[in-house]
Amino acid sequence: MTTSTVNHLLKQMTIKEKIAQLLQLAGPFFKGSDQQGQITGPMAEMPIEEEHILNSSSVLGVSGAKEVISIQQKHLEENRLGIPLLFMADIVHGYKTIFPVPLAIGCSWDLELAKKSTEIAAKEAAVSGVHVTFAPMVDLVRDPRWGRVMESTGEDPHLNSLFAKAFVEGFQKENLTSDTESVAACVKHFAAYGAAQAGRDYNTVDLSERQLRESYLPAYKAALDAGCEMVMTAFNTVDGIPATGNKELMRDLLREEWGFDGVLISDWGAVKELIAHGVAEDEKEAAKKAILAGLDIEMMTACYAQYLEELVEQGEIDIKLIDEAVLRILTLKEKLDLFNNPCRGASIEAEKAIVGHADHRKASRDLAAKSTVLLKNNHQTLPLSRNQKIALIGPFGDSNDLLGPWAGVGVKDEAVTMIKALKDHLPENNLIFSEGSSIEKITQSQLDEALQAASQADVVVLALGESSSMSGEANSRTNIQLPQAQLELIKTVAKEGKPVVTVLFNGRPLDLHGVVEHSDALLEAWFPGTEGGNALVDLLYGKVSPSAKLSMSFPYNVGQVPVYYNHFNTGRPKGAPDAQEHYVSDYMDSPNDPLFPFGFGLSYTSFAYDQFELSTDELTADSVIEASIRVKNTGSCSGEEIVQLYIRDFSGEIVRPVKELKDFCRISLEPGESEIIRFSIKEEQLRYHHKDLSFTSDAGKFEVFAGPNSQDTHSLFFTLKMKGGHTS
Ligand code: GLC
């Protein structure tokens, strides 16, 4: 079917059929679904009629070749014009083979492996009947109280943009029409959902347009520039208007300014939530505001289904708005070749052969090892030796809660636990296990048993963390420490005086007081996915040397939040040469700096940086400065290092961050080996949104930094000699 035939199809549709195309419903509404008829809770209150279901555009959250084929076939038997359904689901970090949560992947700084993870996720999902995934989630995050930070790749706009591109390219591959092992991507949540005030989910977002454009919008734009087919609106307000009813966001920015002509879908129930937000008196007004603002598909509420026809009849909205939306949906179906091949890649046979394939698990294991951050390693405690007797202690020692939130159809029982991986790796009598505590409770007998285990071991490996139900949507926390029970466990076990290696499983940066001081070595494993245990053993025993770098700051304590590296300097920066003794921007009871900064991560070897040089200290709009720095492996084992380049603008029309990541490079060095790393600096990298929101650079003084993280850097200065750049 071509665009003209899609237009022809639109002309044949009744207004009721058109309006129903703007509705997305969950599986229980559909004939042929395994959940058919199980319409409970809020779903049961939806005034959905048979004709709405029969003509709806898409199915939410159903996958599995058999069920998808069954629903699609039954649907096409009854749909008057033979318009197939789209099947959309949350395949965020894996379908059945689960990869580390995206915040972990963000710490890998490995764009190739990130792309490979979504290629694999797409392949497993497509043969299972999924057409569209509600991913990537690219919301920039600065507040670890928010449960959904695990879904983002972190606090930096540049790094998030690179990951957004990689994820979309992996999901959609080269050709959505011909490659039935691809899925269409839906970037979310537009926009700035990660800026929810106080880290409380669904809370108000109130940003200047400049901050929105500087920090929060780049990653969505990167996803769309990579060809992302859909956008999902966020629950939150942006500048006082809920995203789902925000014309400036959808029609003016997305459609007009960015030229996005794909499908816009609301988040779950977000159209009807315009009432709770206080910008619609009832569902009729909610429907009107959402369609006028540019929303195409309403997910799981029925404001459109109930009132759009009436609004057209009353002349309150033009039928053209509905036609445009329907055309975008039909065009996506046509792009996915659903009119010719309504079941697309769904195949029971292919599903058996592809889903959960060993090669996919291997890729997940590799990425998990590259996403785990070594935060501390005193006395070279790590890597361990197989000859050492290990006491594995803690609630995550024998836990399969390693997949994290939004784990597709991943099965926890298929996850490789720490104890399983250690048993496979160690001589039998070299491993003792004691749970020590549950996630939130501890008993004296558990403590006693843990101490007993520690006393018999050469090394203690503590496996601690948050349960996945403490992370993810609607799971915000004001206390971001480990639960008290686990803090008691680590403090008690540490008194045994044995070396302590702590492995953390969690979905957000934590306040690590009570953990760091009792650990000789500390690994941040996040939720590492299906192969988590094996990946950790690869790291613990040195088969892989850690190379990950934090993509989100770990605060010293929650009182600092939001704390992030690319902050402004203020007029009274602490530690400035001319700073006053007392009247500076700081706290009475905490340092300003985070405990572990953006870009931080250790290796089993060590690296020395020197010979930082610039090819010139003057830049013009059409010249390039080459920055070079020598990195040497000064340790006793090979290792990978992610060399980072940051820039600071000293002469902005508006205040500029003290550092901004502009480039990075991964290198691998043998002991004693050194390499000169070279970066190019161009005027376009110095552009930002000015007072009038023009995107240009300012002539003047800049500082450039290079190093292993955002704090420990070498720096030099250069000058941009002319006003360059272009207003975007
Ligand atoms: C949820 C999430 C969104 C997800 C959608 C469909 O509420 O906010 O990320 O894609 O509903 O499951």
Residues whose N, C-alpha, C, O or C-beta is under 5 A from the ligand:
A	BS01	GLC	D90 F134 D267 W268
